[in-house]
């Protein structure tokens, strides 16, 4: 794998676009940054992206991406759909009432039952078409449906195994999900990326059916960068 800014083509390394990718790391390792970096790269090429946010409201996702120079607003409704799987999940209906008229077009009505997410993804595909699907993160869904962690992990395995997107990218916080369950997710993924604790131990480890690769990485103004 070449040094420099990461791209989806570099990660897939010839694997089919229907492949599944899981990005694993601790809080602050750069999982969301990398997933959003890959999303923006696809959008610039005119390809479709569907982003499911379960860790923060889509408004914050847009603001965060702008801080890296990734303005996604021109793409929304054309080749990008953002799905809000956060607001209803934390029970913040009052937020939606306060911003009535500005709520997201795609909202998961009950993230506590994760399979609702697939239904909303398919609704979004009717507008923007099929393309890269990013679930950021499975950990957020697990927190929402804390009473049914096994259901969330089964959902994670299903969405990775069935290859919902082209490709499907799922982020996971390894400090929240047990190692045994993470291994189950790895087993159904075509590409497994581990991001070491950042900035200490910042190692990018990528394993797929075609190769294994390891490198130091840093987070720069243009995203995750291989040293």
N, C-alpha and C positions, 0 to 999 in steps of 0.2 A: 504494500500500500504506500502511495506517495506521501511525502511530508507536505504539510500545508493545511488549508481549510478543507474540512471533510465534506464530501458530497455523497449522494445516494448511490451513484454509479460506482464510486470507489468502495463503498461498503458492500454492495451486492456482488461486485467482482464477477459479472457474467451470470449470476443466478437469475431465474425468472422474476419479472416484475410482480408476480403474484406471491412472492416470498413473504415470510413473516420475520419481523425483527423485534427483539426485546432488548431494551436498554436498562441496565441495572446499576444502581449506585446509591450512595448515601445522600442525605439532604445536602444540597450545595455542590454536588459533584459536577453538575452541568447537564443532567438528563433532559430537562425541559428546554434548555438552550439548544442542545443538539437536535432535539426533535423539531423545534421551530426553525432552526437553521435549514434542516433538510426540507421542511415544508416550503419555506420561502424560495429555496433553490428551484423546486418543482414549479411553483407559481410563475416565476420569472421565465421559465421555459414554455409557458402556456399550458402546462399540465394541471390536472385537477387535484385539489387537496380538500380533505374533510378533517377538521380538528375538533376533537372532543375534549373539553376542559372540565375536569372534576376536582382540581386542586384550587382553582381561583376563578372568579368571574371573567367572562370573555373580555370585558372592558380592560382588565388588568393585563390580560394576554396581549391585547393590541398595544397597550402602552409599553409593555416590556419589549415587544418586538421592535417598536419604533426606536427604543434606546440603542438597538444594534443596527439601526438603519434599515430595518425590514418593515416597511409600511405596507400592510396587507389590505388596507381599506379599498384601494382601486380594484382589487381582485374579488372582493366579496359580492356574491350574487352572480358572478360570472363563472369563475373556475374555483371558487373557494366558498365553503360553508363552515361556519363555526357553530358547534353544538354546546349549549350550556347544560352541563350535567352537574353543576355546582350549586346554583342558587336554591333550587327546590330541595336539593339533598340536605342542606343545612337548616331547612325549615324557614328560610328568610323570605316568606311570601310578602312581607311588608316592604322589602326592597323593590319587588316588582310593582307593588302598588304605588310607591313613591315615584317610580320612573315610568309610569304608565305611558304607553306610546313609544317607549324606547327599549322595551324588552327584546330579547333575542328572538329571531325568527324560529330557531330550532332549540327547543328546551325539552330535556328528558323529564317527563312528568313524575317519575318515581325511580330515582337512581338506586333506591334501596332494593329494587328488583332489577339487576343489571341488564337482563336481556331486553329491557325497554330501549337500551342504547342502540342495539342493532336495528330495531324498528325505526328509530329516528335517523340513523345513518342511511337507511334505505330511502327514507323520505327525502333526505338531502341530495341523494344521488339522482333523484328525479329532476332536480333543478340544475345541478352542476355537473352531473355525470359521474362515472366511476373514476377513481384515482387513488392517490396515497391517502390512507386513513391513519390518523394519529390519535391514540388514546393516552392522554396525559392527565392522570395516571391511573393504573389499576389500583395503586395504593389508596388513592382518593376514594374510589368506589368501595374498597374494602372498609374504609373508615365509616362511610355512610351506612353500609349494610353490615355494621359490626356484629349484629346478632346472627348473621349467616356467613361467616368467613369462607366456609367450604363452597357455598354457592358462588361467591365471588371468584374463587380460584378455579372452579369448574368453568365459569364464564371466561376467565382469562385464557384457559387452555383451549376452549372452544373457539374464541375469536382469533387466536393465533393459529390453531390447527385448521380452521375452515378458511383461513386467508380471506377475510372479509374485504380487505383493501388491495390495492395494487401499488405498493405493498401495504401491509398493516404494520404499524410501529406502536409498541406499547412500552411505557416507562414504568419502572417498579423501584420503590425504595426498599433496599435490602435490610434496613434496620427495623422495618415494620412487619414485613412478611417473613415467616419462618424459612430457614434455609432449605428444608425438605420440600416446601411448597414452591420455592423459587426453582429448584432443580426440576420439578414437574413442568414448570413453564418453559425452562430451557429445552427440555426434551421434545417439545412440540414446535420449537422455533427453528427456522432455517439459519438465522444469524443471531448470535448472542454477543452483546457488547457490555463489558464491565468497565465502569469508570471508577478509578480509585479515588479515595478521599482527596478533595481539592482544598488548598494547594499542596498539602502534604501527601506524598505517595500518589501523585497524579499520573496514574498509568492507564492508558487506553488499551483494553484487551478485546480483540474481536475474533470470534470463532464462527466458522461456517462450514458448510459441506465441502467447500473448495479450498479453504486455507485457515491458518491461525496467524494472528498478527498481534504484536505488542509494541507500544511506543509511549513515550512521555507525551503529555498533552498540556495545553494551557488554554485559558479562556481569554480571548482578545476582543477588541471592539467589533470584529466581524464574526465572532462565534468561536466554536471549539476548533483548536488548531493543533495539528500533530507536530511535535518538535523533531 
